Amino acid sequence: MTLKMGLVKWYSQSEGFGIISPLDGGNDIYVNRSGIANSRKKLLTEGQRVEFSTYLGSRGLTAEDVIAY
């Protein structure tokens, strides 16, 4: 498992999903509330730094094990 770093591009608290922009300049990555690892409330904010791994899901490249800083 390779961990990547990125920034939250946007995240809808009410819908529970959003987009992460990887710092390596790759394609944007879908993130779902269930993929957030270190928060009881499972919330992300725009511009927040995150570390994550990815898998190929039904919505394309998807973040999992998301740790927000």
N, CA, C and O atoms as a CHARMM CRD file, in Angstrom:
* protein
*
  276
    1    1 MET  N      0.84900  -1.17700   0.00000 PROA 1      0.00000
    2    1 MET  CA     0.00000   0.00000   0.00000 PROA 1      0.00000
    3    1 MET  C      0.89400   1.24000   0.00000 PROA 1      0.00000
    4    1 MET  O      1.76500   1.39000   0.85700 PROA 1      0.00000
    5    2 THR  N      0.67100   2.11000  -0.95600 PROA 2      0.00000
    6    2 THR  CA     1.41900   3.35000  -1.05500 PROA 2      0.00000
    7    2 THR  C      0.54900   4.50100  -0.57200 PROA 2      0.00000
    8    2 THR  O     -0.57800   4.67300  -1.03600 PROA 2      0.00000
    9    3 LEU  N      1.07500   5.28600   0.35900 PROA 3      0.00000
   10    3 LEU  CA     0.33900   6.44800   0.84800 PROA 3      0.00000
   11    3 LEU  C      0.68800   7.66400   0.01200 PROA 3      0.00000
   12    3 LEU  O      1.83500   7.85100  -0.39500 PROA 3      0.00000
   13    4 LYS  N     -0.32200   8.48800  -0.23800 PROA 4      0.00000
   14    4 LYS  CA    -0.15000   9.71500  -0.99400 PROA 4      0.00000
   15    4 LYS  C     -0.55500  10.88800  -0.12100 PROA 4      0.00000
   16    4 LYS  O     -1.26300  10.72200   0.87300 PROA 4      0.00000
   17    5 MET  N     -0.10000  12.07700  -0.49800 PROA 5      0.00000
   18    5 MET  CA    -0.49400  13.30400   0.17700 PROA 5      0.00000
   19    5 MET  C     -1.35600  14.11800  -0.77800 PROA 5      0.00000
   20    5 MET  O     -1.16600  14.07400  -1.99400 PROA 5      0.00000
   21    6 GLY  N     -2.30500  14.86200  -0.21600 PROA 6      0.00000
   22    6 GLY  CA    -3.15300  15.69700  -1.04100 PROA 6      0.00000
   23    6 GLY  C     -3.83400  16.78500  -0.25000 PROA 6      0.00000
   24    6 GLY  O     -3.63800  16.91500   0.95900 PROA 6      0.00000
   25    7 LEU  N     -4.64200  17.57000  -0.95000 PROA 7      0.00000
   26    7 LEU  CA    -5.44300  18.62600  -0.34600 PROA 7      0.00000
   27    7 LEU  C     -6.90700  18.37500  -0.68800 PROA 7      0.00000
   28    7 LEU  O     -7.23000  17.95800  -1.80000 PROA 7      0.00000
   29    8 VAL  N     -7.78200  18.62900   0.26800 PROA 8      0.00000
   30    8 VAL  CA    -9.21600  18.49300   0.01400 PROA 8      0.00000
   31    8 VAL  C     -9.63900  19.63000  -0.90600 PROA 8      0.00000
   32    8 VAL  O     -9.53800  20.80200  -0.54600 PROA 8      0.00000
   33    9 LYS  N    -10.10800  19.27700  -2.08400 PROA 9      0.00000
   34    9 LYS  CA   -10.55400  20.26800  -3.07300 PROA 9      0.00000
   35    9 LYS  C    -11.93000  20.79500  -2.67300 PROA 9      0.00000
   36    9 LYS  O    -12.16700  22.00300  -2.67500 PROA 9      0.00000
   37   10 TRP  N    -12.82400  19.88700  -2.33400 PROA 10     0.00000
   38   10 TRP  CA   -14.12800  20.22700  -1.77200 PROA 10     0.00000
   39   10 TRP  C    -14.69200  19.00300  -1.07800 PROA 10     0.00000
   40   10 TRP  O    -14.32900  17.87100  -1.39800 PROA 10     0.00000
   41   11 TYR  N    -15.58300  19.23700  -0.12400 PROA 11     0.00000
   42   11 TYR  CA   -16.20900  18.14200   0.62000 PROA 11     0.00000
   43   11 TYR  C    -17.58200  18.60300   1.08500 PROA 11     0.00000
   44   11 TYR  O    -17.70500  19.65800   1.70900 PROA 11     0.00000
   45   12 SER  N    -18.60400  17.83000   0.79000 PROA 12     0.00000
   46   12 SER  CA   -19.97000  18.14000   1.21300 PROA 12     0.00000
   47   12 SER  C    -20.24300  17.41000   2.52400 PROA 12     0.00000
   48   12 SER  O    -20.34200  16.18400   2.55300 PROA 12     0.00000
   49   13 GLN  N    -20.36400  18.18200   3.61400 PROA 13     0.00000
   50   13 GLN  CA   -20.63800  17.57800   4.92000 PROA 13     0.00000
   51   13 GLN  C    -21.99200  16.85900   4.89500 PROA 13     0.00000
   52   13 GLN  O    -22.12700  15.77500   5.46200 PROA 13     0.00000
   53   14 SER  N    -22.98500  17.45400   4.24600 PROA 14     0.00000
   54   14 SER  CA   -24.32600  16.88000   4.23900 PROA 14     0.00000
   55   14 SER  C    -24.41400  15.60400   3.39900 PROA 14     0.00000
   56   14 SER  O    -25.14300  14.67800   3.75300 PROA 14     0.00000
   57   15 GLU  N    -23.68100  15.55300   2.29700 PROA 15     0.00000
   58   15 GLU  CA   -23.71700  14.38300   1.42100 PROA 15     0.00000
   59   15 GLU  C    -22.68100  13.32700   1.80800 PROA 15     0.00000
   60   15 GLU  O    -22.85200  12.14700   1.50200 PROA 15     0.00000
   61   16 GLY  N    -21.60600  13.75000   2.48000 PROA 16     0.00000
   62   16 GLY  CA   -20.60400  12.80300   2.95700 PROA 16     0.00000
   63   16 GLY  C    -19.59600  12.35300   1.90700 PROA 16     0.00000
   64   16 GLY  O    -19.05400  11.25200   2.00500 PROA 16     0.00000
   65   17 PHE  N    -19.34100  13.18400   0.91200 PROA 17     0.00000
   66   17 PHE  CA   -18.32200  12.84600  -0.07900 PROA 17     0.00000
   67   17 PHE  C    -17.68400  14.10700  -0.62000 PROA 17     0.00000
   68   17 PHE  O    -18.18300  15.21500  -0.41900 PROA 17     0.00000
   69   18 GLY  N    -16.55700  13.91600  -1.31900 PROA 18     0.00000
   70   18 GLY  CA   -15.86100  15.05700  -1.89100 PROA 18     0.00000
   71   18 GLY  C    -14.73600  14.62300  -2.80400 PROA 18     0.00000
   72   18 GLY  O    -14.70600  13.48900  -3.28000 PROA 18     0.00000
   73   19 ILE  N    -13.80900  15.54000  -3.04200 PROA 19     0.00000
   74   19 ILE  CA   -12.70900  15.32500  -3.97200 PROA 19     0.00000
   75   19 ILE  C    -11.39700  15.74300  -3.30800 PROA 19     0.00000
   76   19 ILE  O    -11.32700  16.77800  -2.64500 PROA 19     0.00000
   77   20 ILE  N    -10.36500  14.92700  -3.49300 PROA 20     0.00000
   78   20 ILE  CA    -9.01200  15.22800  -3.03000 PROA 20     0.00000
   79   20 ILE  C     -8.14200  15.45500  -4.26200 PROA 20     0.00000
   80   20 ILE  O     -8.20600  14.69300  -5.22600 PROA 20     0.00000
   81   21 SER  N     -7.32600  16.51500  -4.22000 PROA 21     0.00000
   82   21 SER  CA    -6.33900  16.77600  -5.26800 PROA 21     0.00000
   83   21 SER  C     -4.98600  16.29500  -4.76600 PROA 21     0.00000
   84   21 SER  O     -4.47300  16.84200  -3.79000 PROA 21     0.00000
   85   22 PRO  N     -4.39100  15.28700  -5.40300 PROA 22     0.00000
   86   22 PRO  CA    -3.08800  14.79700  -4.95600 PROA 22     0.00000
   87   22 PRO  C     -1.99000  15.83700  -5.15700 PROA 22     0.00000
   88   22 PRO  O     -2.00000  16.57100  -6.14500 PROA 22     0.00000
   89   23 LEU  N     -1.05300  15.89900  -4.23000 PROA 23     0.00000
   90   23 LEU  CA     0.04800  16.84700  -4.34400 PROA 23     0.00000
   91   23 LEU  C      1.00200  16.49300  -5.47400 PROA 23     0.00000
   92   23 LEU  O      1.75900  17.35000  -5.93100 PROA 23     0.00000
   93   24 ASP  N      0.98000  15.23700  -5.93500 PROA 24     0.00000
   94   24 ASP  CA     1.87200  14.83600  -7.02400 PROA 24     0.00000
   95   24 ASP  C      1.36100  15.26900  -8.40000 PROA 24     0.00000
   96   24 ASP  O      1.99900  14.99900  -9.41800 PROA 24     0.00000
   97   25 GLY  N      0.20000  15.94600  -8.42600 PROA 25     0.00000
   98   25 GLY  CA    -0.32300  16.46400  -9.68400 PROA 25     0.00000
   99   25 GLY  C     -1.15400  15.48000 -10.48000 PROA 25     0.00000
  100   25 GLY  O     -1.51500  15.77400 -11.62000 PROA 25     0.00000
  101   26 GLY  N     -1.46600  14.33200  -9.92700 PROA 26     0.00000
  102   26 GLY  CA    -2.28600  13.34700 -10.63400 PROA 26     0.00000
  103   26 GLY  C     -3.74500  13.76600 -10.70200 PROA 26     0.00000
  104   26 GLY  O     -4.09800  14.88300 -10.32400 PROA 26     0.00000
  105   27 ASN  N     -4.58800  12.86600 -11.18300 PROA 27     0.00000
  106   27 ASN  CA    -6.02200  13.12500 -11.29600 PROA 27     0.00000
  107   27 ASN  C     -6.66800  13.25000  -9.92200 PROA 27     0.00000
  108   27 ASN  O     -6.20400  12.65300  -8.95100 PROA 27     0.00000
  109   28 ASP  N     -7.75000  14.03900  -9.85000 PROA 28     0.00000
  110   28 ASP  CA    -8.51100  14.17400  -8.61100 PROA 28     0.00000
  111   28 ASP  C     -9.05800  12.81400  -8.18700 PROA 28     0.00000
  112   28 ASP  O     -9.29600  11.93800  -9.01800 PROA 28     0.00000
  113   29 ILE  N     -9.25200  12.65400  -6.87100 PROA 29     0.00000
  114   29 ILE  CA    -9.63800  11.37300  -6.30000 PROA 29     0.00000
  115   29 ILE  C    -10.90000  11.54300  -5.46100 PROA 29     0.00000
  116   29 ILE  O    -10.97400  12.43900  -4.62000 PROA 29     0.00000
  117   30 TYR  N    -11.87900  10.69400  -5.68700 PROA 30     0.00000
  118   30 TYR  CA   -13.13500  10.68300  -4.94000 PROA 30     0.00000
  119   30 TYR  C    -12.87800  10.21700  -3.50600 PROA 30     0.00000
  120   30 TYR  O    -12.08200   9.30500  -3.28300 PROA 30     0.00000
  121   31 VAL  N    -13.54600  10.83500  -2.54500 PROA 31     0.00000
  122   31 VAL  CA   -13.46300  10.38900  -1.15200 PROA 31     0.00000
  123   31 VAL  C    -14.86900  10.35500  -0.55800 PROA 31     0.00000
  124   31 VAL  O    -15.65900  11.28200  -0.73400 PROA 31     0.00000
  125   32 ASN  N    -15.15900   9.26900   0.14600 PROA 32     0.00000
  126   32 ASN  CA   -16.43000   9.08200   0.82500 PROA 32     0.00000
  127   32 ASN  C    -16.19500   9.13700   2.32300 PROA 32     0.00000
  128   32 ASN  O    -15.10200   8.81700   2.79000 PROA 32     0.00000
  129   33 ARG  N    -17.19500   9.53600   3.07600 PROA 33     0.00000
  130   33 ARG  CA   -17.11000   9.60800   4.53600 PROA 33     0.00000
  131   33 ARG  C    -16.55700   8.31400   5.13900 PROA 33     0.00000
  132   33 ARG  O    -15.79600   8.36000   6.10600 PROA 33     0.00000
  133   34 SER  N    -16.92800   7.18000   4.58700 PROA 34     0.00000
  134   34 SER  CA   -16.48100   5.88900   5.13900 PROA 34     0.00000
  135   34 SER  C    -14.97900   5.67700   4.97600 PROA 34     0.00000
  136   34 SER  O    -14.40900   4.81400   5.64400 PROA 34     0.00000
  137   35 GLY  N    -14.32000   6.44800   4.09900 PROA 35     0.00000
  138   35 GLY  CA   -12.88100   6.31700   3.88000 PROA 35     0.00000
  139   35 GLY  C    -12.02900   7.14500   4.82200 PROA 35     0.00000
  140   35 GLY  O    -10.80200   7.05200   4.79200 PROA 35     0.00000
  141   36 ILE  N    -12.67700   7.96900   5.67500 PROA 36     0.00000
  142   36 ILE  CA   -11.93700   8.82600   6.61000 PROA 36     0.00000
  143   36 ILE  C    -11.60500   8.01500   7.85500 PROA 36     0.00000
  144   36 ILE  O    -12.49300   7.46700   8.50900 PROA 36     0.00000
  145   37 ALA  N    -10.31300   7.94400   8.17400 PROA 37     0.00000
  146   37 ALA  CA    -9.86400   7.05400   9.24900 PROA 37     0.00000
  147   37 ALA  C     -9.74600   7.70300  10.62000 PROA 37     0.00000
  148   37 ALA  O     -9.95800   7.01700  11.62000 PROA 37     0.00000
  149   38 ASN  N     -9.42500   8.96900  10.71800 PROA 38     0.00000
  150   38 ASN  CA    -9.01900   9.50600  12.01700 PROA 38     0.00000
  151   38 ASN  C     -9.96000  10.52100  12.64500 PROA 38     0.00000
  152   38 ASN  O     -9.52600  11.31800  13.47600 PROA 38     0.00000
  153   39 SER  N    -11.20700  10.51600  12.28300 PROA 39     0.00000
  154   39 SER  CA   -12.11800  11.51300  12.83500 PROA 39     0.00000
  155   39 SER  C    -13.43400  10.86300  13.23300 PROA 39     0.00000
  156   39 SER  O    -14.04900  10.15200  12.43900 PROA 39     0.00000
  157   40 ARG  N    -13.86200  11.10800  14.45900 PROA 40     0.00000
  158   40 ARG  CA   -15.15900  10.56800  14.89500 PROA 40     0.00000
  159   40 ARG  C    -16.29900  11.10000  14.05000 PROA 40     0.00000
  160   40 ARG  O    -17.22900  10.36800  13.71300 PROA 40     0.00000
  161   41 LYS  N    -16.22500  12.38600  13.70700 PROA 41     0.00000
  162   41 LYS  CA   -17.30700  13.01300  12.95000 PROA 41     0.00000
  163   41 LYS  C    -17.17600  12.78200  11.45100 PROA 41     0.00000
  164   41 LYS  O    -18.10100  13.08100  10.69600 PROA 41     0.00000
  165   42 LYS  N    -16.03500  12.25200  11.01200 PROA 42     0.00000
  166   42 LYS  CA   -15.81900  11.95000   9.59500 PROA 42     0.00000
  167   42 LYS  C    -16.02300  13.17600   8.71000 PROA 42     0.00000
  168   42 LYS  O    -16.75200  13.12600   7.71900 PROA 42     0.00000
  169   43 LEU  N    -15.36500  14.28500   9.08400 PROA 43     0.00000
  170   43 LEU  CA   -15.49500  15.53000   8.34200 PROA 43     0.00000
  171   43 LEU  C    -14.15500  15.95200   7.75300 PROA 43     0.00000
  172   43 LEU  O    -13.09900  15.72100   8.34300 PROA 43     0.00000
  173   44 LEU  N    -14.21700  16.56700   6.59400 PROA 44     0.00000
  174   44 LEU  CA   -13.04900  17.17200   5.96500 PROA 44     0.00000
  175   44 LEU  C    -13.41500  18.60600   5.61100 PROA 44     0.00000
  176   44 LEU  O    -14.58900  18.92700   5.42700 PROA 44     0.00000
  177   45 THR  N    -12.40500  19.47000   5.51600 PROA 45     0.00000
  178   45 THR  CA   -12.66000  20.85400   5.13300 PROA 45     0.00000
  179   45 THR  C    -11.80400  21.21700   3.92200 PROA 45     0.00000
  180   45 THR  O    -10.71300  20.68000   3.73400 PROA 45     0.00000
  181   46 GLU  N    -12.30700  22.12000   3.12200 PROA 46     0.00000
  182   46 GLU  CA   -11.60400  22.55500   1.92100 PROA 46     0.00000
  183   46 GLU  C    -10.21500  23.08700   2.27200 PROA 46     0.00000
  184   46 GLU  O    -10.05700  23.89500   3.18700 PROA 46     0.00000
  185   47 GLY  N     -9.21100  22.61900   1.52700 PROA 47     0.00000
  186   47 GLY  CA    -7.83500  23.04500   1.73900 PROA 47     0.00000
  187   47 GLY  C     -7.08000  22.24600   2.79100 PROA 47     0.00000
  188   47 GLY  O     -5.88400  22.46100   2.98400 PROA 47     0.00000
  189   48 GLN  N     -7.74800  21.33900   3.46500 PROA 48     0.00000
  190   48 GLN  CA    -7.11000  20.52900   4.51000 PROA 48     0.00000
  191   48 GLN  C     -6.13300  19.52600   3.89000 PROA 48     0.00000
  192   48 GLN  O     -6.43200  18.90800   2.86800 PROA 48     0.00000
  193   49 ARG  N     -4.95900  19.37100   4.52300 PROA 49     0.00000
  194   49 ARG  CA    -3.97400  18.37400   4.07000 PROA 49     0.00000
  195   49 ARG  C     -4.42500  16.99600   4.53100 PROA 49     0.00000
  196   49 ARG  O     -4.89700  16.83000   5.65500 PROA 49     0.00000
  197   50 VAL  N     -4.27500  16.00900   3.65100 PROA 50     0.00000
  198   50 VAL  CA    -4.64300  14.64200   3.98500 PROA 50     0.00000
  199   50 VAL  C     -3.59700  13.66400   3.45000 PROA 50     0.00000
  200   50 VAL  O     -2.88400  13.95000   2.48800 PROA 50     0.00000
  201   51 GLU  N     -3.52800  12.52800   4.09000 PROA 51     0.00000
  202   51 GLU  CA    -2.71100  11.40300   3.63300 PROA 51     0.00000
  203   51 GLU  C     -3.69600  10.26400   3.38300 PROA 51     0.00000
  204   51 GLU  O     -4.65000  10.09300   4.14200 PROA 51     0.00000
  205   52 PHE  N     -3.47500   9.48800   2.33200 PROA 52     0.00000
  206   52 PHE  CA    -4.46700   8.48200   1.95500 PROA 52     0.00000
  207   52 PHE  C     -3.85000   7.41500   1.06400 PROA 52     0.00000
  208   52 PHE  O     -2.77400   7.59900   0.49500 PROA 52     0.00000
  209   53 SER  N     -4.55000   6.30800   0.95700 PROA 53     0.00000
  210   53 SER  CA    -4.23200   5.29200  -0.04200 PROA 53     0.00000
  211   53 SER  C     -5.42100   5.25300  -1.00400 PROA 53     0.00000
  212   53 SER  O     -6.44700   5.87900  -0.73700 PROA 53     0.00000
  213   54 THR  N     -5.29900   4.53700  -2.10400 PROA 54     0.00000
  214   54 THR  CA    -6.36500   4.50900  -3.09600 PROA 54     0.00000
  215   54 THR  C     -6.68600   3.08600  -3.54400 PROA 54     0.00000
  216   54 THR  O     -5.88100   2.16700  -3.39800 PROA 54     0.00000
  217   55 TYR  N     -7.87500   2.94000  -4.08600 PROA 55     0.00000
  218   55 TYR  CA    -8.28800   1.70700  -4.74800 PROA 55     0.00000
  219   55 TYR  C     -9.21100   2.09000  -5.89600 PROA 55     0.00000
  220   55 TYR  O     -9.74400   3.20000  -5.91700 PROA 55     0.00000
  221   56 LEU  N     -9.40100   1.19900  -6.83500 PROA 56     0.00000
  222   56 LEU  CA   -10.27800   1.45200  -7.96900 PROA 56     0.00000
  223   56 LEU  C    -11.68600   0.99700  -7.59900 PROA 56     0.00000
  224   56 LEU  O    -11.96100  -0.20100  -7.52300 PROA 56     0.00000
  225   57 GLY  N    -12.57000   1.95800  -7.37000 PROA 57     0.00000
  226   57 GLY  CA   -13.94700   1.67200  -6.97900 PROA 57     0.00000
  227   57 GLY  C    -14.90600   1.93400  -8.11700 PROA 57     0.00000
  228   57 GLY  O    -14.48800   2.19600  -9.24400 PROA 57     0.00000
  229   58 SER  N    -16.20400   1.86300  -7.82100 PROA 58     0.00000
  230   58 SER  CA   -17.23400   2.05600  -8.84100 PROA 58     0.00000
  231   58 SER  C    -17.26800   3.49400  -9.36300 PROA 58     0.00000
  232   58 SER  O    -17.79900   3.74500 -10.44400 PROA 58     0.00000
  233   59 ARG  N    -16.70500   4.44300  -8.60200 PROA 59     0.00000
  234   59 ARG  CA   -16.65300   5.84500  -9.02700 PROA 59     0.00000
  235   59 ARG  C    -15.26400   6.23300  -9.50800 PROA 59     0.00000
  236   59 ARG  O    -14.93700   7.41900  -9.56600 PROA 59     0.00000
  237   60 GLY  N    -14.45000   5.25500  -9.85000 PROA 60     0.00000
  238   60 GLY  CA   -13.08900   5.52000 -10.29400 PROA 60     0.00000
  239   60 GLY  C    -12.12900   5.42400  -9.12800 PROA 60     0.00000
  240   60 GLY  O    -12.40500   4.73300  -8.14700 PROA 60     0.00000
  241   61 LEU  N    -11.00700   6.10800  -9.22600 PROA 61     0.00000
  242   61 LEU  CA   -10.00900   6.08300  -8.17900 PROA 61     0.00000
  243   61 LEU  C    -10.59700   6.69300  -6.90600 PROA 61     0.00000
  244   61 LEU  O    -11.07900   7.82500  -6.91900 PROA 61     0.00000
  245   62 THR  N    -10.55300   5.93800  -5.81200 PROA 62     0.00000
  246   62 THR  CA   -11.21500   6.31900  -4.56200 PROA 62     0.00000
  247   62 THR  C    -10.21800   6.29000  -3.41600 PROA 62     0.00000
  248   62 THR  O     -9.39600   5.37900  -3.32000 PROA 62     0.00000
  249   63 ALA  N    -10.29400   7.29400  -2.54700 PROA 63     0.00000
  250   63 ALA  CA    -9.40300   7.37400  -1.38700 PROA 63     0.00000
  251   63 ALA  C     -9.94400   6.52300  -0.23500 PROA 63     0.00000
  252   63 ALA  O    -11.15300   6.43100  -0.01800 PROA 63     0.00000
  253   64 GLU  N     -9.00900   5.90400   0.49500 PROA 64     0.00000
  254   64 GLU  CA    -9.37000   5.17500   1.70900 PROA 64     0.00000
  255   64 GLU  C     -8.26000   5.41900   2.73400 PROA 64     0.00000
  256   64 GLU  O     -7.19100   5.93100   2.40400 PROA 64     0.00000
  257   65 ASP  N     -8.53600   5.04500   3.97000 PROA 65     0.00000
  258   65 ASP  CA    -7.56100   5.25400   5.05700 PROA 65     0.00000
  259   65 ASP  C     -7.10800   6.71300   5.11200 PROA 65     0.00000
  260   65 ASP  O     -5.93000   6.99500   5.32800 PROA 65     0.00000
  261   66 VAL  N     -8.04700   7.63600   4.91500 PROA 66     0.00000
  262   66 VAL  CA    -7.75100   9.07100   4.86100 PROA 66     0.00000
  263   66 VAL  C     -7.45000   9.59200   6.25700 PROA 66     0.00000
  264   66 VAL  O     -8.26800   9.45100   7.16500 PROA 66     0.00000
  265   67 ILE  N     -6.28500  10.19000   6.42900 PROA 67     0.00000
  266   67 ILE  CA    -5.88700  10.80800   7.68600 PROA 67     0.00000
  267   67 ILE  C     -5.78000  12.30500   7.43400 PROA 67     0.00000
  268   67 ILE  O     -4.98300  12.75100   6.60900 PROA 67     0.00000
  269   68 ALA  N     -6.59200  13.07800   8.15500 PROA 68     0.00000
  270   68 ALA  CA    -6.59100  14.53300   7.97800 PROA 68     0.00000
  271   68 ALA  C     -5.64900  15.18500   8.97600 PROA 68     0.00000
  272   68 ALA  O     -5.54100  14.74100  10.12000 PROA 68     0.00000
  273   69 TYR  N     -4.96100  16.24700   8.53800 PROA 69     0.00000
  274   69 TYR  CA    -4.02400  16.98700   9.39000 PROA 69     0.00000
  275   69 TYR  C     -4.54300  18.37200   9.65800 PROA 69     0.00000
  276   69 TYR  O     -3.89500  19.15000  10.35700 PROA 69     0.00000
